[in-house]
């Protein structure tokens, strides 16, 4: 491996723009190549970042012996094939969320990881927010006791992404359940200590996006006619340890929020917690006093999309474990896949990890 890890990015037109500051800030890595099926976008990205090693064929990056890390920033449905090919080519892989749209594909990626011996990480940037890290550190002291119930939601009001890569199942694999549900659910499970899910009851519906005149407040453009994914999903999850969780996600809900309402509530035997306020709720049973404290937070030094790249490069360079293990992503996607299965079957479905 070279002294400075060389990075090749696949899919430079979207979220890769948020990854670049992290790669540029890393003391361990630098971006040397980019790949995109859109030649015009690729050339503009290369010019903006001073990168000349550009290609429309991912195989060129996989065959390049100089490249150590592949950063996958494509639409969801292409993650698995690219990640497996990169791992089989001997590259470390950072892949945007979700790692893959189905649990089986994630199992196949993990198997490729095991064969290659390389590092694999899902880019779950919510974990790298200062509020998330602070609350996780406090919870890990045992302040909540055993967490037996959680509520989490990520709700938008008329804020549907209008790009076809988000709203057509052939590209995305699903709607907000996968797009934003993967964020808030991953963070919730991480804060809970990743109990093993065993069953899900869920719904995934398209209601408001079908309304005549439906539009996105982000672009003021109409909902694409090609949209064939849900605009709302909700679930009730049971875990092996007896804990439960309620999840709600939407792009379009009639909900009083200007952008996105993102909240997590955790309820334990010794206390409760809320994210992102980082409040801890406790009870003094001797004095019969209820009290709430708020963690004192330092300001984030780096945007979380960037920080996840810095942390991945550090883990590769130092031989450390993956900052977001794919086995945890498998648990997340098993639940979200269970929501879709439950919608189709009309009842609770079992989860087999």
N, C-alpha and C positions, 0 to 999 in steps of 0.2 A: 504494500500500500504506500502511496506517495505521502510525503510529510504533510502536505495540505490536501485534504480530501477534495476530489473533483466531483462536481454535481452536474447532472444533466436533468433538465426539467421537461416533462412531457405534458403538453397542454398549457401554453403560455398566455392565452387570451383572457383568463378569468382570475381565479383565486391565486394563481402564480404571482400576480402583482403584489399580493399581500405577503407572499413568502420571500420575495427578493430582499427586502430590508433585513430579514433575519440571516439569510445566507451572506449578505454583505457585511453584517456585523459580527459574524462568527469568526473566531480566531482559529478554527479548525477546518473550515471549508470555503470553497469558492465555486460559483457557477461558471462552467466553461462551455456549456452547450444547451441548445433548446430544440424542441420538436413540437410541431403543430401541423394539423392537416390543412390549415388556412395559411397559405404562403404569404399573403399580404400582412396578416397579423404577426406572423413569425418574423418577417423582415423588420417591421416596425419595432417589435420587442427587442430584436437583436441590436438595432441601431440605438435604441434608448438606453440599453444596458452595456453597450460596448462588447457584444458577444458576436463572433463571426462563425462559430461552428454551429450551423443551423441545418435542420433537415425536416422533411415531412414524413420520414420513415423511422419509427421507434427502434427498429432493428439496428440502425446505424449507431444509436447510443448503447445498445446492449453489446454490440461487437467491439466497441471502443475500449481497449484495455486501459486507457488513461482515466476512465470514469469509474469512480468508486460508489457514488450514491445516485439513485434515480428518485426524483421527486415527481410523483404522479398527481397531476392536477386536472385530469379529464373528467367528463361526465361519469356518473356512477357506474353505468353498465359496462364500462371499459376497464374498470379498476382491476378486476380479477385476472384477466388475460395478460395485462401489462405487468402487474405485480409478479405473477408466476414466471413470466418470461424474463423479467429483470433478475429475479432471485436465481433462476436457473443459469443465467449468464454470470453469476457471481457478484451481483451488485447488492449493496444495502438498499432498502426501500423505505421511503417515507411516502405514505399514500393518503390523500385527502379522504375525509369522511364521506360516506360510510366506507369502511374497508372494502366491502362488497355488498350488493343489495340482498343477498341471501346467505343464510348460515352455511349451506353446503359449499358455496364458493369460498367463504372465509376458511372453512376447514381445508380446502384444497390449497389456499395460499399458505396456511400454517404448515401444511405438509411440505410445500416447496421451501419454506423457510427452514424447516428441520433438515431437509436434504442439503441445503446450501450452507448452513451454518452462519448465515448473514443476519444482520439486525433488521427487524421489521417493526414499523410503528404506524399507527393511525393518527392522522393530524386532527385530534380533538382539542381545538384551541381553547375551549372553555376551561379546561383544566389548568391552563397557564395564566389565567387572570389572577391578579393579586388577591381579590376577594375569595376566589376558589381555594387558592393555596393556604391562605390564612385560616379559613374555616376548616379545611381538611386537617391542618396541623392541630387545631384545637380539639376537633372531634377525636383525633387519634389519641388524645390523652385520656379518653374515657369519660369526658364530661357529660355525654348524653346517656351513658349506660348502654343498654341494648336497644338499638333502633328497631322498633316493631312496626312502624308505619311511616310512609312518606307520601307527599303530594308534590307534583311538579307539573309546570305548564310553560308553554312558550306560545303566546297568542299574538297574532297580528290582525290589524283591522284594514281590510282592503289593500293588503300589501303582498300581492302575489307576484312572484318573478315571472316576467312575460317571455323570457327566452325559452325556446322550444326544448332546450336541453334539460330544463327543469320540469316542464309540464307534460312531456310525452314519455310514457312508460318505457318505450324502447331505448331511451337515453338515460332516464333517471332511475327507473325501477319503482318509482312511487312518488307521492306528493310530500306534504309537510311531515307526514309520519317519518319518512326517511330523511328529508332535507333538514328539518329543524328538530324533529323528535330525537334524532340521534345525538344532538348536542345536549339537550336538557336531560335526557335519560342517562347518557354516559356520565355526566357530572353527578347526577343523583346516585347512581350505583356506586361510583367512586367514593362519594362521601359516606355511603352506607357500608363500605367495606366489601362490596361485591358479593352479596348473598346469591346463592344459586337459584335462578327462577325455575319454577316447575309447571306453572299454568298461567294462561292469559285469557281474559274475556275482553274483546275489543270491537270497535266499530271504525270504519273508514269510509267516509261519505263525501260526495260532491254535491253541495247544496247551493251556496251563494255564487260560486263561479259560473253556474248555469243560468243565473238570473239575467233577464234581458237587460242589457246595458251595463253588465258587470265590467269593472275596470280595476286597474292597479293604481293605487295612489302614488306609487313610486315613479311610474312613467306616464301616468294618465292615459295609457293605452288600454284598449279593450282586452279582455281575457282571450287568448288565442283559441280559435275554433278547434285546433288540433289537440287541446288539452284532454287527456284521458286518465288523469290521476285524481285522487281525492283532494279536497280543500280543507278537510277536518278529520281528525282521528282522536279517539279516546280509548283508554284501556284500564283494566283492573288486573294487577299482577300479584300472584302468590309466589312465595319463596320457600325453599326447603326448610329454613329455620323458623317458619311461621310468620315472618314479616310480610307486609302487604304494601302495595304502591298504587297510586292513581296518577295517570298520565293524561294530559290534554294538550293537543297542538292544533294550530290552524294558521292558514295564510289570510283568511277572509272574514273571520268571526266579527259579529257586531259587538265589539268589546271596546271599552273606553281607554284606548291607549294610542298615542300618536305614532309610535313605531312598533315596538314589541314589548309585551309584558312577559318577563322571564322571572319565574319564582320557583323556589324549592323550599318546602317545609319538611323538617325531619322531627319525628316524635320518638323519644326514647324513654327508658324506665327512670332515668335520672334527670332528664332535661330535654328541651326542644331547641331547634335552631332554624334560622331563616337565611336564605341566600337570595339576593346579593347584599342584603343589609348587614350580614354577619352578626346578627343578634343571637344571643344565647338566653333561653328562658329556663329558669330553675325555681325550685320551691324549697323553702326552709320549713320542714315539718315541725320542728321544735317550737319555732316562734310564729308559725302559721303566716309566714311572709312569702309573697310572690315577688320575684325580682327578675329584671331583664338587664343584661349587660351587652354592650356593643364593642366588638374588637376594634382597637385602634390600628388603622391600616396605613402602611406607607404607599406612596404613589407608585404605580407601575412604571418601571424604567423602559419597558419595551412593549409594543403592541403584541398581544398573545399569538397571533398568526406568525409573527416574526420570531418570538421567543421559542415556539415549538421547534423551529428549524435549528436555532442555536443549540437547544437541548439535545436534539437528535444527533447533530454533528458531534457534540461533546461525548455523548454515549458511545458513538462509533469509535471516536478517537481514543477513549479511555477504556474501551472494552466493558462498558457498564451495561446493565439490562435496558431493555426498551422502555422509554418514559411512558409509553402507552402500549402495553402488551396486547398483541392481537387476540389472545385468549379472552381478554375483557371485551374486546370489540365483538367477538363471537357471542358473548352473553347478551350484549345490547341488541344485536341484530336478530338473535333468536326470539327476543321479546317483540321487536317490531314486526318481524315476519309472522309471529303469532297473532298480532293484531289483524293483519290481512287474512290469515287463515280463519280466524274467529269470525270476521265479517262474512267470509264465504260460507262458513259452515253454520253460522247462526248460534253459536254457543261457545262455552269454554273449550280451549284446546290445550293439550299437554305440550310441554317443552322438554326435549331430550337433548341434553348437552353431552 
